Amino acid sequence: MMRNIFLLINILFSLSFFSQKTMKVIGEDIKNKYQESLRLVTVFNEKYYKGFSGDSAAIKNDRYTFSIPNYNDDSPKPFRFLFKTVKNKVFKISDIFYISKNTNKISFNSDISKIIFENKDDLYNEIIDYDAYMKSYTFKKKILDSIKFSINERKKFKLGKTTTDSLQNLYNGLDKYEDSLLLSLSKKTPTSYVLFWKLVEKLETKGYKKTYHQIFNNLSISIKKSSVGLIFDNQIKNAEKIVLGSLFPDLIFLNKKVLKELGNSYTLIDFWFSYCQPCIDDFPKYKEIYSKYHDRGFEILNISTDRTKDKENWKKVIKEKDLKWIHFLDENGVKAKQYNVNKFPTNYLLDSTGRIIKKDITPEELDLYLSENLK
């Protein structure tokens, strides 16, 4: 019978809590104990949440209680629910929903991981209008995702470079179309926090684009001067400093300047961490490239974002993989987050002056580029 139950979790927000530094979020299980625990998780960079990264709550007397510290401003912030179901022991994640001082209730259907929006919610019409305006993009993306899945299934997820490049070009074109819609929407609905958080998502996943600056500039003063708006303004200005054609930031770790270690010709700066398997998978290829071109002025600088508790594993990987080039530790990824490096691996190819000439270049592309430019 549990398989057919829709569990609705009503999250009630007591306004009396908002005068406190720590806001209490109380949820009630009004059906059966469909899951053992529920986790409230953030969606974007922790800076937007003043260091809050999530809170878990087990069922106690049919209720959940979350605590969100330092929640004392008017800006609605996006969250998700993460939960492990009892019936099949798998993790699910909900749609994005927003918590603000004006939030009275959020209903959640955990059986289908959907948030049930209330008509009285201040952001309800905003969400509906946003979804309607972006409908053409959503439709195009759904078709492209379906095509990609079909090709992967037919090719057993072993795609050739030509197919991969073609798909990437299609996604790049779709991304530009989305940007154009967002730019147009920013002129029509400059007070939309739904649009603002979409802009945050774009910056964090795609890196800096001039269009994002234009969209942000179109938003209302109230958003731009809000606590989250000021954080975004700082984030996008930092991200602008690490784009193609700009000088790589003068990062310093343990009093050692990264730019002091540049090669005489080209330098690959590679952001990684010691539990990143795709990062580690590239190391054998980099070792071959390093042995071929190091004597001709090519250098590799690894910047690890390992957490404090993983420092020993970072040292272990370097030793076991016999990585001869220079290593820096950006402990807990502080600098990486500052410059919006959120995916790993992320790399930058610099010329001898420290200017960025390539980003996210593959080992194969790097080998080809060096062979053509280091005669």
Secondary structure, DSSP 8 states (H G I E B T S, - for coil): -GGG---EEEEE--GGGGGSSEEEEEEEE-S---EEEEEEEE-S-GGGGTT--EEEEE-BTTEEEEEEET--SS--EEEEEEEEETTT--EEE---EEE-TT--EEEEETTTTEEE--TTSTTHHHHHHHHHHTHHHHHHHHHHHHHHHHHHHHTTT---HHHHHHHHHHHHHHHHHHHHHHHHHHHH-TT-HHHHHHHHHHHHHH---HHHHHHHHHS-HHHHTSHHHHHHHHHHHHHHTTSTTSB----EETTEEGGGG--SSEEEEEEE-TT-HHHHHHHHHHHHHHHHHGGGTEEEEEEE---GGGHHHHHHHHHHTT--SEEEE-GGGHHHHHTT--SSSEEEEE-TTSBEEEES--HHHHHHHHHHH--
